[in-house]
Amino acid sequence: MRAKTVIVIIVIFLLNPAFSAMPDLVCTNCKQSNDFSGKFCRNCGESLDDEYEAWLLKRNEQQFHEDKFISGRVDPPRLFTIPTARVLGSKDISLMGGGAFGVAEVQQSFLGTIGMGLGNIAEVEFSTVGLINNISQGSPSVSTSAFKIQLIPEDLFGLSFFPTLAVSIRSSADWKDVRSDWRALNSNKAFYSYNESTQRDECAVSSVGYNTRFTIMYGVATFPLGPIQIHSGLTLTDIRVKDMAVDYIWQEDNDVPEERQKNLIGGFAGFEIEYNPQTKLMVEIKTDSKHEYNLETKEIEVS
């Protein structure tokens, strides 16, 4: 007889019913505690309708504060531009934006950030950042996405003086096509060379274009010192440039289609002082990458 193997799968559902404990109604006349379902005080016989209405009003107000869309102030996880080790609270949303305005005809793109907290230990962020270069007026904006997670959370082991540590990675969404502005080229003496035909120094470049993308990884620590919080961190940036095309006015054009890559190490630091819940003093300093076209080497140099 052939043996048969019978596999029995037992699925056990564990039900943990939770019942909301109803509060007692305290009679305002004699201070006697009564069951919530009671209509009259069991001590003095007074009606409990007013006590029930007061409880109902308080419950509705509490429910309103719990359900409303904006529940209070959210501390942003950055100063002006540098990040901190803070993260947004769970399901908190941060919206920030800005731009440069003035009388000069400078094309400065709008820069904005939207972030959302995840479980009080991490956050995701989508933003636009400015790309510093010497071939255009203003800074072209680049779309980026980022993920940050706390390695050492705030108030670890109940110690308020313990530093908070977080790491993050930010990357551009795609290759950014950067094109020069003639006014920027013509006003920059770095693009001038001696023209033998006219026997004078003239702008030698009519246009510069290239594609770039980058990935930034950083670690940041926040040190609480009473009302002062100090933030410091290091960055490792991977920058790639390809499809460089340069048109010269009287020289031979220079096209470099191959991709080039460079790693940069930088840092940032800052501090903030909270005078009251509505007022903060913030100071920061940081290093940033810059793209420069070098007329002598005929290449895009990243520094």
N, C-alpha and C positions, 0 to 999 in steps of 0.2 A: 504494500500500500504506500502510495506516495504521500509523504508528509506535506501538510499545508501550513503555511505560516500566516497567522492572523495578526494583523497590526491594528491595535485598538488605539485610537486617538481620542483622548479625553480633553475636552475644552471646558475649563472652569472659568466662569464669569464671577468676578468678585465685585459685588455691589456694595458701595459705601454710601448709603443714603445720608444726606445732610439736611437737617431740619433747622430752620432759622428759629432761634429762641426769641420768643416774643417778650417784650419788656413788661414790667409791671406798671400799672397806672397808679400814681401816688395822688391821693385825695388832697386837694389844696386846703380843705377845711380842717381835717384832723390829722393829715400826714400819714394816713394808713395806706400801706401797699396792698393793691388789689390785683386779682388776675386780669389779664388783658381782655378776656372775653366778658368780664362782668360789666353790667350797666350801671350798677349802684354800688356805693361804698359799703363794704360789709361791716364797717364799724359805726358810721354815723348815718348811713342811708342816703347820702347826697348823690345826685346824678354825676356820672363821670363823663358826660358828653364834652365838657370844656377841656378836660384832660386829654381825651381822645383827639379832639381837634388840634390841640397844641402839639401832640406827638406826630400827627399826620403832617402838619405844616413843617415841622423840623425834619421829618424824613424826606419830604419833597425837596426842601432846600438842599439837603445833603446829596440827594440823587442828581439834582441840577448841577452841582459843583463837580460831581464825578463824571457826568456825561457831557459837559460842555466841551467844545472843540479846543478852545484856548484856555488852559487851566492856570497859567502863571508864567513867570520869567524863566527862560532857558539860557543857561550860561553857554555861550558858543565855545567850541573846542579849539579856539585859536585866539590870538591877539588880533592885530591888524591883518597881517599876512602869515606870520609864522604859526605852526601848529603847537598845541600843548598836549600833555598826556591825558587830558580830560576827554571823555567821550559823551555823546548825547545820551540822555536817559532812554529807556526802552520806549519806542514809538514816539519819541520827541522828534520834532521836525524843525530844522534851522534853515532860514532863508536869508541870504545876504547878497548885496549887489552894490555896484558903484562904477564910477567912471571919472575921467579927467575932463574938466571943462575950463576953457580959457578963450582969450582973444586970438591966439595963434591958430593958423589953419593946420592943425595936427589931427590926423585920423587916429583917435583912441577908441578902441572897441569897448563895449560895455562888458564888465567882468562881473560874474555872479556865481553863487554857490548854493546848492541845496543838499542837505544832509539829513539822514534819519538814523536814530539810535536803534541798536539791536541788543536786547537783553541786558542793558546796563554795562556791557563789557566791550562792545564793538559798535561800529557805525560804518555806513556806506555814504559816499559823497560823489556828486557830479558837479563839475565846475568848469569855468573857462578861465584860463590864465594867460597873461601877456607874454609874448615872445620878444626878448630884447635882441635887437640887431642894428646894424649900421646902414642898411640899404632902404629902409622905409621910415617915414615919419610916424611917430607913435609906435605902438606895440601890437602886432597882429594877435588876435585871440586864438587859443587852441583849446578844444574840448577835451576834458580829462575825466577819468573816473578813479576813485580811490577806495581802499578798504583799510580801516584802522582797528586794532584790537589792543586792549590793555593786557600786559603781562603781569604787572603788579598793580592791583586796583587801589583806589583811594581808601585811606583809613584801614590799612592792612593790620589784622590782629587788634583792631581798636586803637592803633597808634596814629594819631593825627599828624605827627611830625614825620612819618615814614614817607619817602618819595614815591610818586606814582610813575610807572614806566609803561610806555606804549610803543608799538611799531606799526608802520604803515607802508603801503605800496601804492603808488600813483602812476598811471600810464595814460598817454594820449590815446584818443579813440582810434585814430587812423593817421596816415601820413598827411602832414599839413603842407599845402602848397604855398610857398612864400614868394612874393614878387616884389621887385623894387619899385620905389617911387622916384620919378625923375628929379623932383625938387630935393629929395634927400641926397641923391647922388651928386647933383650939381652944387649943393651947398657944403659938401664934405671935401676938404682938401686932400683927403686920403685917396680919392679917386682921380686926382689930377696928375698928369705927366706932361713932359715936354713934347709938343707937337712940332716936328721939324718943318712942316708945311707952312704953318703960321708963325713959327719961331717964338712960341710962348707956351706957358703952362695952361692946359685946358682939361676939362673933364674928359677922360678917355673911355668911360663906360656909359653905354646908353641904357642897358637893362641887365639885371641879375635875377635869376630865379633858381629855386631848388626845393626839394621836398625834405621834410624832417619829421622825426618822431622821437619820443623820449620816454623813459621809465625812471621813476625816482623811488628809492627805498630809504626810509629814515627811521631812526629811533630817537625818542624824546623823553626826557625826565622832567617832572614837575616837583619842585621842593617847596613845601609850605613853611613859611616862617611868620606865624601870626597873621596879620593883615596883608603880608607881602607873599606873593607866589613867584618863584623864580623858575624859568623854563629854559632848557638847554638841550641841544640835540645835534646829531651828525646826519649828513645826507650822502648817499651814493647814487650818482646819476649816470644812466646809460643814454647817450645821445647818438642818433644815427642821421646821416645826411646822404642823399642820393640825387641823381638826375640834375646836377648843377649845370646851368646853361647861362653863359655870359656873352653879351653882344657888345663889341667894342666899336668905337666910332671910326678909328683909323688903323686899328690893329686887327690881327686875326682873331676870330671868335674862339672861345674856349668852352667846350662841352665835356663834362665829366659824368657819364651816366652811372658808373659803379658806385656801390654803397660804401660809405666809410663810417667807422664807429669810434667813439671815444668815451672813456669813463672819467668822471669828475668826482672828487670828494670835497664836500663843503660842510658848513655848519651854520648854526643860528643860535641866538640867545635873546632873552627878554625877561621883563618882570612886569608885574601888575600890582597895584595897591588899591584895595577897595575901601573907599572912604565911607560909603553907605550903599544900600542896595541899588541906588540909581546912579552912582558916580564911581568911576574907575579911572586911574591913571595908568597908561600902558606905554612902555618903551621897548623897542625891539631893534635888532640888527641881524642881518643875514647875508650870506653869499648867494649869488644867483648866476646862472649860466648866460653866456652872451654869444651870439653868432656874428662874426665879422668877416666880410670879404676883404682879402688881402690882395691888393693890386700887384704886388711884387711876386708873391708865390702863386697867384691866380687860383686860390683855393678858399673855401669857406673854413675859417678857423673858429673852433669852439673853445671857449675859456670860461 
